[in-house]
Amino acid sequence: MSLYNIFDIAGSAMSSQTTRLNLVASNLANADTVSSSTNQTYRSRQPVFATVLQDTMGRSQTASKGVKVLGVVESQAPLREEYAPQHPMANEEGYIFKPNVNVVEEMANMMSASRTYQNNVEILNTAKQLLQQTLKIGQ
């Protein structure tokens, strides 16, 4: 594997972690929303990642590698149901529904995604320095 492939791999990882961070932000922003029915209540969303390893037999004899986001899934955990008959969003039985977002879990996801992103930035910086040192050898 050449050093140039490292940029593609780290770039795909950073892109995937950006998607993860955006979903965490969306989950946290909707953590305290209220709805009067289960169909309208926000559900926690998580990304699904997959590794990429494909042989490309086009212009070069190399393989493409990295990570990609296959999609986003909604959590099937039960929604939080609260009895609040005075609430303006309460249904006819007096219940309101809140999202199944676990704030502590989302904060852990945010820290993990942020650190993974930072690690990939360091990989890119190291690869850049190695390429620069390689070019200096010829001088």
N, C-alpha and C positions, 0 to 999 in steps of 0.2 A: 504494500500500500504506500503510495506516495504521500508526501506532506500536504499536497493539495486536496486530497480526499478528506483530510481532517477538517478543513473549513466547511465542507458540505455536511459532514456528520455533526459537527458542533452547531452549525447553523440550523439544521433540522431539529436538534434537541432544544435550542433556544426558542425556536418558533413554537414547538410543542409546549414548552413551559410557559410561554406567553399566553397561549390558549388556556392553560391550566390556571394561571393567575387571573385572567379575565373571568373565568367561571367562578373562582373563589370570590372575587369582588362582587359579582352578580348575586351569589348566594348570601354573602354578608349584607348586601344592600337590601335584600328582600327578607332577611331573617325575622323581622318584626312586623311584617305586613299581615293584614287581617282580611278574611273573606267570610262570606256567609254560606258558601257551599264548598264541598270537597273538590268539585270540578274546576273551580276558579282559583283554588289555592296554589301558590307557588310551591314547586317541589325542587329540592336540592338537585343540582346538575353536576356531573363528574365527566371528565374526558376519558376516552378509551384510546390507549396508545398501542402501537404495533411497531415492531422492528422491521426495517426494510433491508433486504439483501437480495438484490436482483442482478443476474448476469446480463450485462448489456453487450451485445455482439455487434454494435454499430461501428462507430469510428474508432473505438479503442477496445482493448481486451480487458477492461476493468469491470468491477462490479460496483453498483451503487449501493450505498449503505446509509443508515441513519434511523430516524424514528419519525413516525407520522401519526397524526390524530385520525383514528378511524371514524370517530363520531362522538357524540355527547349523549349520555344516558341520564334519565331522571331517576332519582332514588325511589324505591318502592317501600321505604320505611313508612310507618303510619304517620299521618298528620297529627298535630297537636290540637286537641279539641278542648275548648273551655266553655264553661257555663257562665254567660254574662248577659242576662236578659235586658239590661239597660243599655248595652252597647248598640249604637245605630246600625251596625252591620250584622247583628244577631239574626239568625233565621227564626222561623216560626216556633221552634222548640226552645229558643233562647241561647243557642250555641253559636260560637264563632270558631273559625278554623285558622290555625297558624301553620306556617311552613314546617317541614321536617328538617330544617337546617340546624345542624349541631355547630354552634359557634366555635367551640373549643377544637373540634375536628377541622373546621375550616381554617382556623389560625395555624394549626399544625401543617395543613396542606400548603398554606401560603408560605410558611417558613421553609418547607421542603422545596417548593417550586423556586423560591427566591435563591436558595443556596445552590440548587442544581443549575440555575441560570448563571450564577456567579462562577461556578466551577467551569462551565463551558466557555465563559469569557476568558478565564485564565488559560484554558486549553488553546483558545485562539491566539492569545498573546504569546504563549510559549511557542506555538507553531510558527508564528510570524518572526519571532526572534531567531528560531532555528534556521528559517529560510534566509534571513538577513545574514546570519553568520556563514551560511553555505555560500552565498553570493560573494562574501568578502574573501573567501578562500582563493578565488580566481584572480584577485588583484595582486 
